[in-house]
């Protein structure tokens, strides 16, 4: 008796779940590619999203602090929540200024990481000497390029990083989705009690 090739039961749920995961990955890849084309829009969008996340996180933190009133956590929770709310309002109202500040911070991080890697590779000279030195030099170069063109670079740096993050996350979800579908198909084939196809 020929059995159906469609997964059933738990395997079917897994198959559908991983299919939706792959679809989400495709959406993120498309969003990442669009963001790389329109980096200015991506920068503005990412900063506004970041501001709203800070604002919502601050409100939630404030509610938790109120629930914990009477404990030593209360005032610390209120202060942290107030700082998050204030930062969220500032980022939402002045996204371009926030992007410029965040770009400067990112450039300094690249410079610090590059310097650390270059010095560390020269001092340790381990088996990964060449690769670490190359990564360090790349970080230094990226940090210098961002600083040289700052604040103009703030119009596209954050958007480019945000879009690349969406792109790679999407590719990872697509790979996970298709891999999960194959595993679900194998589980379906090995389900006991199902009719087997006869030659």
C-alpha positions in Angstrom: 0.0 0.0 0.0 1.4 3.4 -0.9 1.5 5.8 2.0 1.0 9.5 1.8 4.2 11.6 1.5 2.6 14.3 3.7 3.8 14.4 7.4 1.1 13.7 10.0 0.6 14.3 13.7 3.4 15.8 15.5 5.6 15.6 12.5 3.0 17.7 10.6 3.1 20.4 13.3 6.8 20.5 13.2 6.8 20.7 9.5 4.4 23.7 9.5 6.3 25.4 12.3 9.6 25.1 10.5 7.9 26.2 7.2 6.7 29.4 8.9 10.2 29.9 10.3 11.6 29.8 6.8 9.0 32.2 5.6 9.9 34.6 8.4 13.5 34.2 7.3 12.7 35.2 3.8 10.8 38.3 5.0 13.9 39.3 7.1 16.2 38.7 4.2 14.0 40.9 2.0 13.9 43.6 4.7 17.6 43.5 5.1 18.3 43.8 1.4 15.8 46.8 1.2 17.6 48.3 4.2 21.0 48.0 2.5 19.6 49.9 -0.5 17.9 52.6 1.6 20.3 52.9 4.5 19.1 56.3 5.5 15.5 55.0 6.0 16.9 52.0 7.8 18.9 54.2 10.2 15.9 56.3 11.0 13.6 53.2 11.4 16.1 51.4 13.6 16.6 54.4 15.9 12.8 54.9 16.3 12.4 51.2 17.1 15.2 51.5 19.6 13.6 54.5 21.2 10.3 52.7 21.6 12.0 49.7 23.0 13.7 51.9 25.6 10.4 53.6 26.4 8.4 50.4 26.7 11.1 48.7 28.7 11.2 51.7 31.0 7.5 51.6 31.6 7.6 47.9 32.3 10.5 48.4 34.6 8.6 51.1 36.5 5.6 48.9 36.9 7.9 46.1 38.3 9.5 48.7 40.7 6.1 49.8 41.9 5.2 46.1 42.6 8.4 45.8 44.5 7.9 48.9 46.6 9.0 48.5 50.2 12.1 46.5 49.1 15.7 47.6 48.5 15.1 47.2 44.8 12.4 49.9 44.6 14.5 53.0 44.2 17.1 51.4 42.0 14.3 50.1 39.8 12.7 53.5 39.6 15.9 55.2 38.7 16.8 52.7 35.9 13.2 52.9 34.6 13.2 56.7 34.6 16.5 56.7 32.7 15.2 54.3 30.1 12.0 56.3 29.6 14.0 59.6 29.3 16.4 58.0 26.8 13.5 56.5 24.8 11.8 59.9 24.6 15.1 61.6 23.5 15.8 59.0 20.8 12.2 59.1 19.5 12.2 62.9 19.3 15.8 63.3 18.0 16.6 60.1 16.1 19.3 61.8 13.9 21.2 63.1 16.9 20.8 59.7 18.6 22.1 58.0 15.5 25.1 60.4 15.4 25.9 59.6 19.1 25.5 55.9 18.6 27.7 56.0 15.5 30.5 57.7 17.4 30.2 55.1 20.1 30.3 52.2 17.6 33.4 53.8 15.9 35.2 54.0 19.3 34.2 50.4 20.0 35.7 49.3 16.6 38.9 51.2 17.4 39.2 49.7 20.9 38.5 46.2 19.6 40.9 46.6 16.7 43.7 47.9 18.9 43.2 45.1 21.4 43.3 42.5 18.7 46.3 43.9 17.0 48.3 44.3 20.2 47.1 40.9 21.5 48.1 39.1 18.3 51.6 40.8 18.3 52.2 39.9 21.9 50.8 36.3 22.0 51.7 35.3 18.4 49.5 32.2 18.7 48.3 29.8 16.0 45.7 32.3 14.9 48.2 35.2 14.7 47.5 36.1 11.1 43.7 35.9 11.3 43.5 37.9 14.6 45.9 40.6 13.2 43.7 40.8 10.0 40.5 41.2 12.1 42.1 43.8 14.3 43.4 45.8 11.3 39.9 45.6 9.7 38.3 46.9 13.0 40.8 49.7 13.1 40.2 50.7 9.5 36.4 50.6 9.9 36.5 52.7 13.1 38.8 55.3 11.4 36.6 55.4 8.3 33.5 56.0 10.4 35.2 58.7 12.4 36.6 60.5 9.4 33.2 60.9 7.8 31.3 61.5 11.1 28.7 62.9 11.6 27.7 62.2 8.0 28.4 58.5 8.5 25.7 58.4 11.1 23.1 58.6 8.2 24.0 55.1 7.0 26.2 53.2 9.5 23.5 52.3 11.9 21.1 51.4 9.1 23.7 49.3 7.4 24.4 47.3 10.6 20.7 46.9 11.3 20.1 45.7 7.7 23.0 43.3 7.8 21.7 41.9 11.1 18.3 41.4 9.5 19.9 39.7 6.5 22.0 37.3 8.4 19.3 36.5 10.9 16.9 35.8 8.0 19.5 33.5 6.3 19.9 31.7 9.6 16.1 31.2 10.0 15.8 30.0 6.4 18.5 27.4 7.0 16.9 26.4 10.3 13.5 26.2 8.7 14.6 24.0 5.8 16.8 21.8 8.0 13.9 21.4 10.5 11.5 20.4 7.6 13.9 17.7 6.6 14.2 16.4 10.2 10.4 16.5 10.5 10.1 14.5 7.2 12.6 11.9 8.5 10.6 11.7 11.8 7.4 11.2 9.8 9.0 8.4 7.8 10.1 6.6 10.9 6.8 6.9 12.7 5.8 3.4 13.8 2.5 1.9 12.7 2.3 3.8 9.4 1.8 1.8 6.2 5.0 1.2 4.3 5.3 1.4 0.6 5.8 -2.0 -1.1 8.1 -2.4 -4.0 
